[in-house]
Amino acid sequence: MPYLTLASTIDSSRRALASRVTLALEFEGEVTPASTSTSMLWLHAVEADGGPDEVVLSYASDGTLYMGNLDLTSSANLATVGWTAVALATTVTDTWHVFQRGEHWVSAYGSGTQEVSVARVDATGFRLVREAVIATDASFLGNDHFLAASPGGAVLGVVDPAGPRIVAYKLDSDLNVVSSTPVTAVSPMTNMSSGRRVELSFGSWGQGGWDASAQARWLLVGPDSAPLVEDGVEPRENVLVGAFVDRDWLPVQPLFEALGRRYTITGQLLCMPTAIAFENDHVLVTYVRGPLGTFLCGDRGTIARALFDRTGAQEGSEEVLVADVGCRPHTVRVGDRLVTTWDEQGGGFQPLTGHARVERISLG
């Protein structure tokens, strides 16, 4: 497949990803961090109790987790997020963040360990409700993990580089491990190095379309670990793979079926994807890419996105959101808005800054 091109521009603030999904830009800008932060890493946005005009942001800086409310009605609010430091037992590095049953659930990798801390945080004052440290298999890398909402609790997924595979730890509401299940729904995934992380994206997929309340299935998207040697270059995650899985993490339907179950861009490494499933049976995948052989996930790269129908056929062209300096994007749907967050690095690898993009969704 050749390099993909920018999506056509409808006007200066509106882009159509094919005719089925149109995203109208409301604002985009840099998020002002807490005064004690030196960098903003793993910036997440999730739903909030305040309704469709608000999200809760979280990020890691200097081993600490910060959370705060963002009003989506004005770009000026990016500078006035009221941050609260959440006191976790773990020195925070890589994190995941979901909102469910009136609480924030956060997972955090403890640097240098195979353990992942999972915490429930109060939605009003961001006070710690409960925290548990989940001990994974000794061969696992705790930084390569994800957290997903699940009926009765949550699911902590950890990538096993020795497999390679994913193991899903089902947690109850008290953060006890109920069971662990190897996930074999898609091709093996790995980050290929202890210094890089595989991101996996989740959305519930009900029968015939999006059903956020049922949460009967999840959509999993990640880089394939299948080796590719190009001009003597070592193996890299050069393609994205995905699948819809049921509550037991068994495959229901592969993603990218029409593309041979692989999404690839010639000469590019693809990593850190995040996906949103819309009720018109379309999936928007946002990812980071860079030149194969010189780009490592975690470096500055290009953040781009592409739209697929349920069979995996791509509709329209790739759209570039951030050229060359972006990393770790996350997307969340809040009502009829799409919120994308990422961290960005200037020249000379300056401290990371957090950025947010808010768009209005129209479905055809």
Buried (B, 14 or more C-beta within 10 A) or exposed (E): EEEBEEBEEEEEBBBBBBEBBBBBBBBBBBBBBBEEBEBBBBBBBBBBEBEEBBBBBBBBBEEBBBBBBBBBEEBEBBEEBEBBBBEBEBBBBBBBBBBBEEBBBBBBBBEEBBBBBBBBBBBEEBEBEEBBBBEBEEEBBBBBBBBBBBEEBBBBBBBBBEBBBBBBBBBEBEBEBEEBBEBBBBBBBBBBBEEBBBBBBBBBBBEEEBBBEEBBBBBBBBBBBBEBEEEEBEEBBBBBBBBBBEBEBEBBBBBBBEBEBBBBBEBBBBBBBBBBBBEEBBBBBBBBBBEBEEBBBBBBBBBBBBBBBBEBEBBBBBBBBBEEBBBBBBBBBBEEBBBBBBBBBEEEEEBBBBBBBBBBBEEE
